[in-house]
Amino acid sequence: ALATSSIRAEAERRLLHAGVDHVFDAAAYGDEVAESKPSPALFLLAAERLGVAPERCIVLEDSHAGVRAGLAAKMQVVM
């Protein structure tokens, strides 16, 4: 799944431009949650849409706020 703080329209445009819009089975976007990272809401929404328990998820992150969000969601995190 993809969990991005970007709004859906912008993220989908960039994914399409990069040719990877078909890669993810589920996605969660910044404009779909009330609080952005470091809140775990985005990762929890992505896991729910993927149909996988949060503790079975691995987060690949490039920001400290994202790492904190993944840990708060009880997911394994790799930075």
Phi, psi and omega in degrees: 000156174253132175232107183234142177287347179293152176289153186307310185301315181292316180296315180296322178298316181291321178297317178297314179300323180279351179077022181240019182295342182261000189285326189264139177280340180206160178210152174224136187241155183303329180275008178254358180234154182286327182233137179273177176305136021270011172296143178281358188306318183295315180291323179293322177295317179298316179297318178299314180293331178281338181080031182235138178296140182308320182291352176260004183262150173242129179260127172257115191229152179237011180222154179293323177297321178293322177297314179298321179296315179298317178295320177295333178277001180067033178255158173283139185236136173237127178251000000 
